[in-house]
Amino acid sequence: MPTLSVILITRNEEANLEACLASLEGIAQQIVVVDTNSADRTLEIAQKYGSLISQPSDWPGFGPQKNRALGLATSDWVLSLDADERLTPALKSEILTAIHHSAHVDCFAIPRLSWYCGRFIRHSGWSPDYVDRLFRRGTAHFSDDLVHERLIPKGQVAKLKNPMLHYSFMNYSQVLQKLDRYSTASAEQAFTKGKTSSPLKAVLHGAWAFFRTYILRTGFLDGPQGFALAISNGQGTYYRYIKLWHLNQDAEK
């Protein structure tokens, strides 16, 4: 019988982790949690669900950290989750069917339905949001990107039908905090690749991100949250480019 390991990386996720791990009941033979200096109840919750816990002393970035978690998985199949994601009963059933009857498929993309400050977003470029997450161990690894890491599968990828629930943003304070963290990490990543920016680039790219989200990707159909999401996408893009420009300026001093 095929077995399943679920891998997560965490940092101060007590608000999310309980619901995430509870949604794994009846499907996971192993849970791996690689934690970065959590100061809340994250580790206590992970222990409650019998997780294998690792606490490296450094933070190498999202991709390398997920590869660390992958290296601790021992089951036939691996499911990578974030702490703010949940499996539904329908998705769990589909996952079990997939890993028991997938002789020629090594990786499955799962659609993700994401929550943004009061509603699930069904447009704005957020849906359908397929992410490669379920794979046969030994057939995939994560990119080494500091942020916006991706799974790199070796073989064929098929799609599951039932979405997982992604409670990405519960309030606008979370939006601003994540916007700041991710724009900084993205700017640093671009800087290491030799990319440059300017204030004009920052403004133009930010305006384009808003227009693409709200108009081209029909964010207006997501109501007030769609408008707010388009603004935050524009802001995140602006800050990514303006921070990159600042890094360029510092490097020239």
C-alpha positions as CSV (number, residue, x, y, z in Angstrom):
1,M,0.0,0.0,0.0
2,P,1.5,3.4,-1.0
3,T,2.3,5.7,2.0
4,L,2.2,9.5,2.2
5,S,4.5,12.0,3.9
6,V,3.2,15.6,4.4
7,I,6.0,18.2,4.6
8,L,5.7,21.8,6.0
9,I,8.0,24.6,6.8
10,T,6.9,26.9,9.7
11,R,7.7,30.0,11.7
12,N,5.2,31.2,14.3
13,E,2.2,29.5,12.7
14,E,0.1,28.7,15.8
15,A,-2.9,30.5,14.3
16,N,-2.9,28.2,11.2
17,L,-1.1,24.9,12.0
18,E,-3.8,23.2,14.1
19,A,-6.4,23.4,11.4
20,C,-3.9,22.4,8.8
21,L,-2.7,19.3,10.6
22,A,-6.2,18.3,11.7
23,S,-7.2,18.3,8.0
24,L,-4.6,15.5,7.4
25,E,-6.4,13.0,9.5
26,G,-6.6,9.6,7.9
27,I,-4.3,10.4,5.0
28,A,-0.7,11.0,6.3
29,Q,1.6,8.3,7.6
30,Q,4.2,10.9,8.3
31,I,4.2,14.6,9.0
32,V,7.5,16.5,8.7
33,V,7.8,20.0,10.1
34,V,11.0,22.1,9.6
35,D,10.7,25.1,11.8
36,T,12.6,28.4,11.9
37,N,12.8,29.9,15.4
38,S,9.1,29.8,16.3
39,A,8.4,31.7,19.5
40,D,4.7,30.7,19.8
41,R,2.9,27.3,20.2
42,T,3.9,26.1,16.7
43,L,6.1,23.2,18.0
44,E,3.6,22.2,20.7
45,I,0.9,21.8,18.0
46,A,3.3,19.9,15.7
47,Q,4.2,17.5,18.5
48,K,0.5,17.0,19.3
49,Y,0.0,15.5,15.8
50,G,3.1,13.3,16.1
51,S,5.2,15.3,13.6
52,L,8.9,14.7,12.9
53,I,10.3,18.1,13.8
54,S,13.6,19.7,12.7
55,Q,14.9,23.1,13.7
56,P,17.9,24.2,11.6
57,S,19.8,27.2,13.1
58,D,19.9,29.1,9.8
59,W,17.3,30.3,7.2
60,P,18.5,29.5,3.7
61,G,15.3,30.7,1.9
62,F,12.0,29.0,1.1
63,G,13.3,26.6,-1.6
64,P,16.3,25.2,0.3
65,Q,14.2,25.0,3.5
66,K,11.6,22.9,1.7
67,N,14.3,20.7,0.3
68,R,15.4,20.1,3.9
69,A,11.9,19.0,4.8
70,L,11.8,16.8,1.6
71,G,15.0,15.1,2.7
72,L,13.4,13.9,5.9
73,A,10.4,12.4,4.2
74,T,10.4,8.6,4.1
75,S,7.0,7.6,2.5
76,D,6.4,6.6,-1.1
77,W,4.6,9.8,-1.9
78,V,5.1,13.4,-0.6
79,L,2.6,16.2,-0.2
80,S,4.0,19.7,0.3
81,L,1.7,22.1,2.2
82,D,1.9,25.5,3.8
83,A,0.5,26.0,7.3
84,D,-2.3,28.2,6.0
85,E,-3.6,25.5,3.7
86,R,-6.3,22.8,4.4
87,L,-7.4,19.6,2.7
88,T,-11.1,19.0,2.2
89,P,-12.6,15.5,2.6
90,A,-13.2,15.5,-1.2
91,L,-9.6,16.3,-1.9
92,K,-8.3,13.7,0.6
93,S,-10.3,11.1,-1.2
94,E,-9.0,12.1,-4.5
95,I,-5.4,12.1,-3.3
96,L,-5.8,8.6,-1.9
97,T,-7.2,7.5,-5.3
98,A,-4.3,9.2,-7.1
99,I,-1.5,7.6,-5.2
100,H,-3.1,4.1,-5.3
101,H,-3.8,4.2,-9.1
102,S,-1.1,6.3,-10.7
103,A,1.3,3.9,-12.4
104,H,2.4,6.4,-15.0
105,V,2.1,9.7,-13.2
106,D,4.7,10.9,-10.7
107,C,3.4,14.4,-9.9
108,F,-0.1,16.0,-9.4
109,A,-1.0,19.6,-9.5
110,I,-3.7,20.6,-7.0
111,P,-6.0,23.6,-7.6
112,R,-6.0,26.1,-4.8
113,L,-8.8,28.3,-3.7
114,S,-7.4,31.3,-1.7
115,W,-9.1,33.5,0.9
116,Y,-8.5,37.3,0.9
117,C,-9.8,39.4,3.7
118,G,-13.4,38.1,3.8
119,R,-14.0,36.0,0.7
120,F,-12.5,33.3,-1.5
121,I,-11.1,34.9,-4.7
122,R,-12.3,33.3,-7.9
123,H,-10.9,35.7,-10.4
124,S,-8.0,38.2,-10.3
125,G,-5.5,35.7,-11.6
126,W,-6.0,33.6,-8.4
127,S,-8.3,30.9,-9.8
128,P,-7.7,28.3,-11.0
129,D,-4.4,28.4,-9.2
130,Y,-2.8,25.0,-9.9
131,V,0.3,24.2,-7.8
132,D,2.5,21.1,-8.1
133,R,2.4,19.6,-4.6
134,L,1.8,15.8,-4.6
135,F,4.6,13.7,-6.0
136,R,6.3,10.4,-5.8
137,R,9.3,10.7,-3.5
138,G,12.6,10.9,-5.5
139,T,11.0,12.3,-8.6
140,A,11.0,16.0,-7.8
141,H,12.8,18.7,-5.8
142,F,12.3,22.4,-5.0
143,S,14.1,25.2,-6.7
144,D,16.7,27.1,-4.7
145,D,14.8,30.4,-4.9
146,L,14.7,32.5,-1.7
147,V,11.1,33.3,-2.4
148,H,8.4,32.1,-4.9
149,E,10.1,28.7,-4.9
150,R,8.6,26.0,-7.2
151,L,8.6,22.3,-7.4
152,I,10.6,20.8,-10.2
153,P,9.2,17.5,-11.2
154,K,11.1,15.0,-13.5
155,G,8.1,13.3,-15.1
156,Q,4.5,13.7,-16.2
157,V,2.2,16.0,-14.2
158,A,-1.5,15.4,-14.0
159,K,-4.2,17.6,-12.4
160,L,-6.5,16.9,-9.5
161,K,-10.0,18.4,-9.6
162,N,-10.8,19.2,-5.9
163,P,-9.2,22.4,-4.5
164,M,-7.4,22.8,-1.3
165,L,-8.3,25.8,0.8
166,H,-5.7,28.5,1.2
167,Y,-6.4,31.0,4.0
168,S,-3.7,33.3,2.8
169,F,-4.9,36.7,4.2
170,M,-7.3,37.0,7.0
171,N,-6.9,40.7,7.4
172,Y,-5.2,43.7,5.8
173,S,-2.4,43.8,8.5
174,Q,-1.4,40.4,7.2
175,V,-1.4,41.7,3.7
176,L,0.9,44.6,4.6
177,Q,3.3,42.4,6.6
178,K,3.6,39.8,3.8
179,L,3.9,42.4,1.1
180,D,6.9,43.9,3.0
181,R,8.6,40.5,3.5
182,Y,8.1,39.2,0.0
183,S,9.0,42.4,-1.8
184,T,12.3,42.5,0.2
185,A,13.1,38.9,-0.5
186,S,12.2,39.3,-4.2
187,A,14.3,42.4,-4.5
188,E,17.3,40.7,-2.9
189,Q,16.8,37.7,-5.2
190,A,16.7,39.9,-8.3
191,F,19.7,41.9,-7.1
192,T,21.8,38.7,-6.8
193,K,20.9,37.9,-10.4
194,G,22.3,41.3,-11.5
195,K,19.0,42.9,-12.3
196,T,18.5,46.7,-12.0
197,S,15.6,49.1,-11.5
198,S,14.6,52.7,-11.2
199,P,11.8,54.8,-9.6
200,L,10.1,55.0,-13.0
201,K,10.3,51.3,-13.5
202,A,8.8,50.8,-10.0
203,V,5.8,53.1,-10.8
204,L,5.2,51.6,-14.3
205,H,5.4,48.0,-13.1
206,G,3.2,48.7,-10.1
207,A,0.6,50.3,-12.3
208,W,0.7,47.4,-14.8
209,A,0.2,44.9,-11.9
210,F,-2.9,46.7,-10.8
211,F,-4.3,46.9,-14.3
212,R,-3.6,43.3,-15.1
213,T,-5.2,42.1,-11.9
214,Y,-8.3,44.2,-11.9
215,I,-9.1,44.5,-15.6
216,L,-7.3,41.8,-17.6
217,R,-7.8,39.1,-15.0
218,T,-11.3,40.4,-14.1
219,G,-10.6,41.2,-10.5
220,F,-13.6,43.5,-10.6
221,L,-15.8,40.4,-10.4
222,D,-14.3,39.7,-6.9
223,G,-16.1,42.8,-5.5
224,P,-14.4,45.1,-3.0
225,Q,-11.8,42.4,-2.2
226,G,-10.9,42.2,-5.8
227,F,-10.2,46.0,-5.9
228,A,-8.1,45.8,-2.7
229,L,-6.2,42.8,-4.0
230,A,-5.4,44.7,-7.2
231,I,-4.1,47.6,-5.2
232,S,-1.9,45.3,-3.0
233,N,-0.5,43.6,-6.1
234,G,0.4,47.0,-7.5
235,Q,2.0,48.0,-4.2
236,G,3.9,44.8,-3.9
237,T,5.3,45.1,-7.4
238,Y,6.2,48.8,-6.8
239,Y,8.0,48.1,-3.6
240,R,9.9,45.1,-5.1
241,Y,11.3,47.4,-7.9
242,I,11.9,50.3,-5.6
243,K,13.8,48.2,-3.1
244,L,15.8,46.7,-6.0
245,W,16.7,50.2,-7.1
246,H,17.8,51.0,-3.5
247,L,20.0,48.0,-3.5
248,N,21.5,49.1,-6.8
249,Q,22.2,52.6,-5.3
250,D,23.9,51.1,-2.3
251,A,26.1,48.9,-4.4
252,E,27.3,51.9,-6.4
253,K,28.5,53.8,-3.3
